[in-house]
Amino acid sequence: MKLTMVGTGYVGLVTGVCFANTGNTVTCLDVDPRKIEMLKKGRCPIYEPGLEELMERNIKAGRLKFTLDKREAYVDADSVFICVGTPSDERGHTDLSYILAAADEIADAFKARPPGLRAPVVVVKSTVPVGTTIAVRDRIRARLGPSVKFHVADNPEFLKEGDAINDFNKPDRVVCGVEDAETAQFFRDLYDPFVRNGHPIFIMDILSSEMVKYASNNFLATKISFINEMANLCEAYGADIAKVREGMCSDARIGHQFLYPGLGYGGSCFPKDTLACIMMGDKGGVEATLSKAVHAVNQKQRDRFFDKIQAHFKSAGGLSGKALAFWGLSFKPRTDDIREAPALTLIRKAVGFGASVKAFDPVAGENASKELGPAAAVVADMYEAAKGADALVVCTDWDEFKSPDWDRLGKALKGRVIFDGRNLYRPQQMRELGFTYHSVGRAMTRPA
Ligand SMILES: NC(=O)c1ccc[n+]([C@@H]2O[C@H](COP(=O)([O-])OP(=O)(O)OC[C@H]3O[C@@H](n4cnc5c(N)ncnc54)[C@H](O)[C@@H]3O)[C@@H](O)[C@H]2O)c1
């Protein structure tokens, strides 16, 4: 099939590359000339394990190309996948301007569609408030007129950054919201190579499909806020969240996934999708009480952790003039995505209180440096970040932070103090190594 991806971000690029890899001819369109230039040279503008290799292979095979030219991308495509951003403001109002602009551009290009081609399927892959895909259909229809037939569909994406290729190639499920049997068959054919493991393709109405995405992300966000609330109770009453987690999660009905205490969720999906549910509830007259609580717990989690840092330095005159080292800037490991990353919130707060910051991340340093500007020094080595610091703050659970060279770290730091926002280390081990150690949902430990 001849497919076009609208947007070459995390979703559009992964989707385009994976569809090309199963034999489709894929054009990836973007409005960002810098991205398209890089992609044309075979370089990947985002960090996603395995993506660049797969990209190269499919470019060489002639199945994958990149363009800024909308007409070329749309005019004779069998299907167009809209994968543009849908950011939200802090109240949860979704900015649909990128979606609507893409709809207009698709309509304009379809006006020149050669006769005799089958009716294209315009697929909304971006996460959109319920009702948006129908609005896209009506907008294209109004602009295009009745002469060219097309179908619309919603096909939410569930990939995880950092493991996106695997998630796309072996999805737990594929969800497709359609209006007719022809479009349902289009999706069955397209996704057939991806569900050979027996996992299902759910064909449903468009509104339910749009809602599946929000319900899934909101539920995962709820699990994270739930375990963080339990961790906070553990701290207040002297229990240990690690033991509580073991005891609780071994119940098969509960399970272990997404029940890790820490700094709360970040990234481009959970925060905005939880907020979008709140906004959809407010607009629809159905207050999303639980979503509001999930969001509030998440926001407070960063503040609570920062309070620990401040409390520690209180007797030494506060954070002003102190040096802090930060390990981890991306919102989670195996990605360079820093959107809504807890590390950035904590760094900005620390700097606001007069601390100086040196930070390291295995891949997100460049993005974070652009975002933070001169507020923090982003360095290329984790021990360099620790050099001369009064404390180390761990914000992302990258593998390389899990078992550092303690001797080297101890020598680099000025103060043997660690704030571990991801519970990477054992309190007893930290005690024996001579660190003052703060984590989440577990008692603070001092050197033996
Ligand atoms: N990032 C994820 O892990 C993830 C997972 C599942 C779903 N989603 C959803 O997928 C959507 C895209 O997310 P993302 O993280 O890939 O976004 P992104 O910001 O990384 O990429 C969006 C891309 O679209 C391009 N674009 C904007 N307008 C365009 C237009 N008119 N024509 C062509 N290109 C255009 C931008 O230049 C950008 O490169 C969002 O709705 C998001 O919620 C994201």
PDBQT file of the ligand as one rigid body, heavy atoms in Angstrom, charges set to zero:
ROOT
HETATM    1  N1  LIG A 501       5.287  10.259  21.874  1.00  0.00    +0.000 N 
HETATM    2  C1  LIG A 501       4.630   9.166  22.249  1.00  0.00    +0.000 C 
HETATM    3  O1  LIG A 501       5.158   8.292  22.952  1.00  0.00    +0.000 OA
HETATM    4  C2  LIG A 501       3.205   8.946  21.819  1.00  0.00    +0.000 A 
HETATM    5  C3  LIG A 501       2.626   7.674  21.997  1.00  0.00    +0.000 A 
HETATM    6  C4  LIG A 501       1.307   7.489  21.577  1.00  0.00    +0.000 A 
HETATM    7  C5  LIG A 501       0.585   8.543  21.046  1.00  0.00    +0.000 A 
HETATM    8  N2  LIG A 501       1.156   9.778  20.925  1.00  0.00    +0.000 N 
HETATM    9  C6  LIG A 501       0.360  10.850  20.313  1.00  0.00    +0.000 C 
HETATM   10  O2  LIG A 501       0.773  10.976  18.956  1.00  0.00    +0.000 OA
HETATM   11  C7  LIG A 501       0.754  12.350  18.544  1.00  0.00    +0.000 C 
HETATM   12  C8  LIG A 501       2.118  12.762  18.040  1.00  0.00    +0.000 C 
HETATM   13  O3  LIG A 501       3.031  12.676  19.115  1.00  0.00    +0.000 OA
HETATM   14  P1  LIG A 501       4.613  12.788  18.890  1.00  0.00    +0.000 P 
HETATM   15  O4  LIG A 501       5.245  12.606  20.218  1.00  0.00    +0.000 OA
HETATM   16  O5  LIG A 501       5.019  11.925  17.754  1.00  0.00    +0.000 OA
HETATM   17  O6  LIG A 501       4.703  14.338  18.416  1.00  0.00    +0.000 OA
HETATM   18  P2  LIG A 501       5.984  15.159  17.959  1.00  0.00    +0.000 P 
HETATM   19  O7  LIG A 501       5.789  16.525  18.466  1.00  0.00    +0.000 OA
HETATM   20  O8  LIG A 501       7.237  14.405  18.290  1.00  0.00    +0.000 OA
HETATM   21  O9  LIG A 501       5.874  15.158  16.354  1.00  0.00    +0.000 OA
HETATM   22  C9  LIG A 501       4.892  15.834  15.634  1.00  0.00    +0.000 C 
HETATM   23  C10 LIG A 501       5.466  16.198  14.258  1.00  0.00    +0.000 C 
HETATM   24  O10 LIG A 501       4.427  16.696  13.431  1.00  0.00    +0.000 OA
HETATM   25  C11 LIG A 501       4.968  17.706  12.590  1.00  0.00    +0.000 C 
HETATM   26  N3  LIG A 501       3.874  18.489  12.023  1.00  0.00    +0.000 N 
HETATM   27  C12 LIG A 501       3.102  19.435  12.604  1.00  0.00    +0.000 A 
HETATM   28  N4  LIG A 501       2.190  19.915  11.748  1.00  0.00    +0.000 NA
HETATM   29  C13 LIG A 501       2.385  19.258  10.569  1.00  0.00    +0.000 A 
HETATM   30  C14 LIG A 501       1.749  19.300   9.290  1.00  0.00    +0.000 A 
HETATM   31  N5  LIG A 501       0.730  20.118   9.036  1.00  0.00    +0.000 N 
HETATM   32  N6  LIG A 501       2.218  18.480   8.317  1.00  0.00    +0.000 NA
HETATM   33  C15 LIG A 501       3.250  17.665   8.536  1.00  0.00    +0.000 A 
HETATM   34  N7  LIG A 501       3.872  17.578   9.734  1.00  0.00    +0.000 NA
HETATM   35  C16 LIG A 501       3.460  18.356  10.733  1.00  0.00    +0.000 A 
HETATM   36  C17 LIG A 501       5.894  18.446  13.528  1.00  0.00    +0.000 C 
HETATM   37  O11 LIG A 501       6.831  19.243  12.840  1.00  0.00    +0.000 OA
HETATM   38  C18 LIG A 501       6.534  17.289  14.301  1.00  0.00    +0.000 C 
HETATM   39  O12 LIG A 501       7.696  16.829  13.663  1.00  0.00    +0.000 OA
HETATM   40  C19 LIG A 501       0.244  13.138  19.751  1.00  0.00    +0.000 C 
HETATM   41  O13 LIG A 501      -1.144  13.276  19.647  1.00  0.00    +0.000 OA
HETATM   42  C20 LIG A 501       0.596  12.227  20.919  1.00  0.00    +0.000 C 
HETATM   43  O14 LIG A 501      -0.250  12.418  22.009  1.00  0.00    +0.000 OA
HETATM   44  C21 LIG A 501       2.454  10.001  21.285  1.00  0.00    +0.000 A 
ENDROOT
TORSDOF 0
